[in-house]
Amino acid sequence: MSEEQFTSIPQDSANEPEATNWLSGFIDILTAPSELALRRVVYPARVIVFSALLITFAATLVQFLYSRNDTIRNQMFAMQARGLEKMAEKQGVSEKQVEEQLDQLRKQQEFSLPKTLGVSLVFTLLSAFLYGLLFWVLQRLFNSEPPPVSIIIALANYTASIAVIGTLITAFMQYGANSIATSPSPTLFINAEESPYLLQFLGRINPFTIWEYLVAGFVVARHVGMSKTQGFAIGATALIITLMLTGGFAYAMSSLVG
C-alpha cells in the first residue's frame, strides 16, 4: 500500500463536516473501532492535541478528588515522605533539613489548578507522542510501505477516551474506598506506603490499559492493511514493552531509595 493510499482511504463518513468527523473518532474508538481504522485522518495534530487535553483534564480532576480526601492525601504524603527520608538518610542530611523538605512537600501537595493543568499538559503531550510513535515503529516492522508518522500517532491516541474512562473509574473507586491502592489491578494486594513505585507499576496492569493498547494496535494495523490478529499482536507487544520500561524504572527507584 502506497503513502497516497494511506492518506486517501475511502470512508463512509467522507461527506460529513470535517470539523466534527475527526472529533467523532474519540467516540468511535469505543463503539466502532473497525470503522475508525478505515477512516482518513485529515487533522492528525488536532487529534493528538485533543487527546492530550482529555487526559490532562481527567488527571486534573483526579488530583482535585485526591485533595478533597484527607486519607488519600495523607497516604500520598506518607509514600513520598518515606522515599525522601531514606534518600536524606543515605546523603547524611540533618533532621532539620529533612523537616524543611517535608514542609515543602506538604505545600507542593496542595491542589493548584494552573500548576496541575500546566504540568499535566506538558507531560501528556510528550507521552502522547511517544505512545503513538511506539505503534508506528511496531507496525513498520511488518509493513513495507511506511505510513505518515503523524497519522499513526493520531490513530493510536484516539484511545485517550479509554484511558480517561479507566482513570476516572479508578479515581472514584479510590475516593470511595479512602485508599490509593484501590483499583482494578494487583495494587489491591500490596502496601502502598511501603512500595510507592511498585504501586505505580502494578496500577498499569488493569483491564482499561489492556483494552487501550489492544484497540490501538487493532486500529493502527487495520488502517495500514494488516490483519486483526496482527493488530492485537502489535498492541500486546506495545503493552509488554511499556510494562518492561515502567517496571525497570520502578525497580531502579526502589533500589535507589532502599
ZIBELVEN-V526020 format. One record per helix or strand. SS is the DSSP state (hx for helix, st for strand). FROM is the first residue (numbers start at 0). TO is the last residue. If there is no record, write none. Layout:
BEGIN
ss:SS from:FROM to:TO
ss:SS from:FROM to:TO
END
This chain:
BEGIN
ss:hx from:2 to:5
ss:hx from:11 to:14
ss:hx from:17 to:30
ss:hx from:32 to:36
ss:hx from:43 to:66
ss:hx from:69 to:90
ss:hx from:94 to:107
ss:hx from:112 to:139
ss:hx from:148 to:156
ss:hx from:159 to:176
ss:st from:184 to:184
ss:hx from:185 to:188
ss:hx from:195 to:202
ss:st from:205 to:205
ss:hx from:206 to:222
ss:hx from:227 to:256
END
